[in-house]
């Protein structure tokens, strides 16, 4: 159904010209858009009608397609759109964008990579997996887009959205392995972590080094990334990304966010309540330095714009700036420390 040279899947080819259902209002700014669609795959001959929850942009795109199809068209896409063939619409569109006309309009060139709807779903899964918080953040931050990608059919959940969630989870796992391996390589090269959880992380990395030396035939042997990943995989499974820190969620009893929120669900940390300067499971790495430096600079800008009467707000911003400065200084100090040093940046 999603092969490289296949046309649009039946779910799009069967969009009728009247597929736009009336929007449903659930409150101020809360609108749900639906498209009426005929399901073909796995259904009886002729398909069955169902509804798909979509974002407003997709709903409006269906309206544009209806006008382009003309008054006599029974479907929005009366002709198929071939992604793979040289003479297909997409190939001609890419040639036009990459040609003189596209350059004159300032359009970014389209790469010559294969394109199909499966590739689109996988790309979206990768993008979500690399966001801080992964799928959990997607459900909160992407809002209506999350409804489309993770819930799918309104009346019959299950199927494509389950595959999407599996791909996103697998990508999130691979991302954590990559980041943990990078943190370990940084440790080996003397770029140490900072933050309250740095001492515990460095201790773990030292144990991994000892295990590698124990298994080595010669002390100078260079181990492959896969061998190191096997030793790091358990710790990588505890990694959760924050915007300005790594959270190694090993022990829920030590998670400051769960204590502050008195949360009943202790399976995941609450990234929105993270205080990485105090949580014993949080670490700061060189990649987080620009975020904290920017936070300190922004706080000072706001302090300069606050009137003299707003002493409470000015005091709060001053404290945030000083805290960000301390974290930046701790990251810099950790970077300057020689390999093997002990980092107890317990702020």
C-alpha positions in Angstrom: 0.0 0.0 0.0 2.9 2.3 0.7 5.4 1.0 -1.9 7.8 3.3 -3.6 6.0 3.2 -6.9 2.5 2.9 -5.6 -0.1 5.7 -6.2 -2.0 7.4 -3.4 -3.4 4.8 -0.9 -7.1 4.2 -1.3 -7.9 6.1 1.9 -7.0 9.3 0.0 -8.2 8.3 -3.4 -11.6 7.6 -1.9 -12.0 11.1 -0.4 -15.4 12.2 -1.9 -16.0 15.8 -2.9 -18.2 16.3 0.2 -15.7 14.7 2.6 -15.5 17.8 4.9 -17.8 17.3 7.9 -19.1 20.3 9.8 -16.5 21.4 12.4 -17.4 20.5 16.0 -16.9 23.2 18.7 -15.9 22.0 22.1 -15.2 25.4 23.7 -13.3 28.6 23.0 -10.5 27.7 20.5 -11.3 24.0 20.7 -12.5 22.8 17.3 -12.4 19.3 15.9 -12.2 18.8 12.2 -13.3 15.5 10.5 -13.0 14.2 7.0 -15.4 11.4 5.7 -13.3 8.7 4.1 -13.9 5.2 2.7 -11.7 2.5 4.1 -10.4 0.0 1.6 -7.6 -2.0 3.1 -8.8 -5.0 5.1 -12.5 -4.3 4.4 -15.1 -6.0 2.3 -15.4 -5.3 -1.4 -16.3 -1.6 -1.9 -14.9 -0.5 1.4 -16.7 1.1 4.4 -17.2 4.7 5.4 -15.5 6.1 8.4 -14.2 9.5 9.7 -10.7 10.8 10.3 -9.8 13.5 12.8 -7.4 15.9 11.1 -5.7 19.2 11.9 -7.3 22.4 10.5 -4.6 22.7 7.8 -5.6 19.3 6.4 -9.2 20.1 6.6 -8.7 23.4 4.6 -6.4 21.5 2.1 -9.4 19.2 1.4 -11.5 22.3 0.6 -8.9 23.6 -1.8 -8.6 20.2 -3.5 -12.4 20.2 -3.9 -12.3 23.5 -5.7 -9.4 22.4 -7.9 -11.1 19.1 -8.8 -14.0 21.0 -10.4 -17.8 20.8 -9.9 -18.2 17.5 -11.7 -15.6 15.5 -9.8 -16.9 12.8 -7.5 -13.6 12.6 -5.6 -11.0 15.2 -4.4 -8.2 13.3 -6.3 -9.7 12.0 -9.5 -6.3 11.0 -10.7 -3.5 9.2 -8.8 -0.3 10.9 -7.7 2.6 8.7 -8.5 5.5 9.3 -6.1 8.1 7.0 -7.8 7.7 7.2 -11.5 9.7 9.7 -13.6 6.6 11.0 -15.4 4.5 11.3 -12.3 3.1 14.5 -10.9 5.4 14.5 -8.0 8.5 14.1 -10.2 7.3 16.9 -12.4 6.6 19.1 -9.4 10.1 18.4 -8.0 11.7 19.2 -11.3 9.8 22.5 -11.4 10.8 23.5 -7.9 14.5 22.6 -8.5 14.5 24.4 -11.8 14.7 28.1 -12.8 11.1 28.9 -11.8 11.6 27.5 -8.3 14.9 29.4 -7.9 13.3 32.6 -9.1 10.6 32.2 -6.4 13.2 31.4 -3.7 11.9 27.9 -3.1 14.2 25.4 -1.3 15.3 22.6 -3.6 13.6 19.2 -3.0 16.2 16.4 -2.5 16.1 13.5 -4.9 15.5 11.0 -2.1 12.6 8.5 -2.6 9.3 9.7 -1.2 6.2 7.9 -0.1 3.8 8.1 2.8 5.7 5.5 4.8 8.8 7.6 4.6 6.7 10.6 5.8 5.4 8.7 8.8 8.9 7.5 9.7 10.3 11.0 9.4 7.7 12.3 11.7 8.4 9.5 14.2 12.1 10.4 14.2 11.4 14.1 14.7 9.1 13.4 17.7 11.5 10.9 19.2 14.3 13.5 19.2 12.2 16.2 21.0 12.8 16.6 24.7 10.3 14.3 26.4 9.7 12.2 23.2 6.2 10.9 22.8 5.0 12.3 26.1 6.0 15.8 25.0 4.3 15.2 21.6 1.0 14.5 23.2 1.2 17.8 25.1 3.1 20.1 22.7 1.8 19.0 19.3 -1.9 19.0 20.5 -4.1 18.4 17.5 -1.3 17.0 15.4 -0.8 14.4 18.1 -4.5 13.4 17.7 -3.9 12.7 14.1 -0.7 10.8 14.4 -1.4 8.8 17.6 -5.1 8.2 17.5 -5.9 7.9 13.8 -9.4 6.8 12.9 -12.0 8.3 15.1 -14.3 5.3 15.3 -11.8 2.4 14.9 -8.5 3.0 16.7 -5.7 0.6 16.0 -3.6 -0.1 13.0 -1.4 2.5 11.4 -1.2 4.6 14.5 0.1 1.6 16.5 2.9 1.2 13.9 3.6 4.9 14.2 3.9 4.7 18.0 6.1 1.6 17.7 8.4 3.5 15.3 8.6 6.5 17.5 9.3 4.4 20.6 12.1 2.6 18.8 13.6 5.9 17.5 13.4 7.3 21.1 15.3 4.3 22.4 18.0 4.6 19.7 18.3 8.3 20.4 18.9 7.6 24.1 21.6 5.0 23.3 23.3 7.6 21.0 23.2 10.3 23.6 24.4 8.1 26.4 27.3 6.9 24.2 28.2 10.5 23.4 28.2 11.4 27.1 30.5 8.4 27.8 32.9 9.4 25.0 32.9 13.0 26.4 33.8 11.5 29.8 36.7 9.6 28.2 38.0 12.7 26.5 37.8 14.8 29.7 34.5 16.6 29.0 32.8 15.8 32.3 29.2 16.3 33.1 28.0 18.8 35.7 25.0 19.0 38.0 23.8 17.2 41.1 23.7 13.8 39.3 27.2 14.1 37.8 29.0 12.2 40.6 26.8 9.2 40.2 27.0 9.3 36.3 30.8 9.6 36.4 30.9 6.6 38.9 28.9 4.6 36.4 31.1 5.5 33.5 34.2 4.5 35.5 32.6 1.1 36.1 32.0 0.7 32.4 35.6 1.6 31.7 36.8 -1.0 34.3 34.6 -3.6 32.6 36.0 -2.8 29.2 39.6 -3.1 30.5 38.7 -6.4 32.2 37.4 -7.8 28.9 40.2 -6.4 26.8 42.9 -8.7 25.4 45.3 -5.7 25.5 45.0 -2.4 27.5 45.3 -0.3 24.3 42.5 -2.0 22.4 39.8 0.3 21.1 36.4 -1.1 21.7 33.6 -0.8 19.1 30.6 1.4 19.8 28.3 -1.6 19.9 30.4 -3.2 22.7 30.2 0.0 24.7 26.5 0.4 24.0 25.8 -3.1 25.4 27.2 -1.9 28.7 25.4 1.4 28.6 22.0 0.2 27.4 20.5 -0.3 30.9 21.4 3.3 31.9 20.3 4.6 28.5 16.9 3.2 29.2 16.5 5.6 32.2 17.4 8.7 30.2 14.7 11.4 29.7 15.5 14.6 27.8 14.9 18.0 29.3 15.3 21.2 27.4 18.3 22.1 29.6 19.4 18.9 31.2 19.5 15.1 31.1 17.3 13.2 33.6 18.6 9.8 34.6 15.3 8.4 36.1 16.7 5.5 38.0 15.0 5.9 41.4 11.5 7.5 41.6 12.1 8.1 45.3 15.0 10.5 44.4 13.0 12.4 41.7 12.5 15.9 43.0 9.6 16.5 40.5 7.6 13.6 41.8 8.1 14.8 45.4 7.0 18.3 44.6 3.9 17.2 42.7 3.1 14.3 45.1 2.5 12.3 41.9 0.7 9.0 42.1 2.1 7.8 38.7 5.8 7.2 39.4 6.7 5.6 36.1 8.0 8.7 34.4 9.5 12.1 35.6 7.5 15.3 35.3 9.7 17.2 32.9 7.7 20.4 33.3 8.5 20.5 37.0 12.1 19.7 36.7 14.5 21.7 38.9 17.8 20.3 37.5 19.9 22.4 39.8 18.7 20.5 42.8 17.5 17.1 41.5 20.1 14.3 42.4 19.3 12.5 39.1 19.9 15.5 36.7 23.1 16.3 34.8 24.2 19.2 32.7 26.4 18.7 29.6 28.1 21.0 27.1 25.0 20.9 24.8 23.0 22.5 27.6 25.3 25.4 28.2 23.7 27.7 25.5 20.3 27.3 27.0 21.4 28.3 30.5 23.5 31.2 29.2 20.5 32.5 27.2 18.3 32.2 30.3 20.7 34.3 32.3 20.9 36.9 29.6 17.2 37.1 29.1 16.5 37.4 32.8 18.9 40.4 33.0 17.1 42.0 30.0 13.8 41.7 31.8 15.3 43.0 35.1 16.4 46.2 33.2 12.8 46.7 32.0 11.0 46.3 35.3 10.0 49.4 37.3 11.4 50.1 40.7 8.0 49.3 42.3 8.1 45.7 41.2 10.7 44.6 43.7 9.3 41.1 44.1 9.5 40.3 40.4 12.9 41.9 40.1 14.2 39.8 43.0 12.8 36.6 41.4 14.4 37.3 38.1 17.7 38.1 39.8 17.6 34.8 41.5 16.9 33.0 38.2 19.8 34.8 36.5 22.2 33.9 39.3 21.2 30.3 39.3 21.7 30.1 35.5 25.1 31.7 35.9 26.0 29.1 38.5 25.0 26.3 36.2 27.0 27.8 33.3 30.0 28.1 35.6 29.7 24.5 36.8 29.5 23.3 33.1 32.6 25.3 32.3 34.4 24.0 35.4 33.5 20.4 34.5 34.9 20.9 31.0 38.1 22.2 32.3 38.7 19.3 34.7 41.1 16.5 33.6 39.9 13.1 32.8 39.2 11.0 35.9 38.4 14.0 38.2 35.5 13.7 40.5 32.7 16.1 39.9 30.4 16.8 42.7 28.7 19.9 41.3 25.9 19.5 43.8 24.2 22.8 43.5 
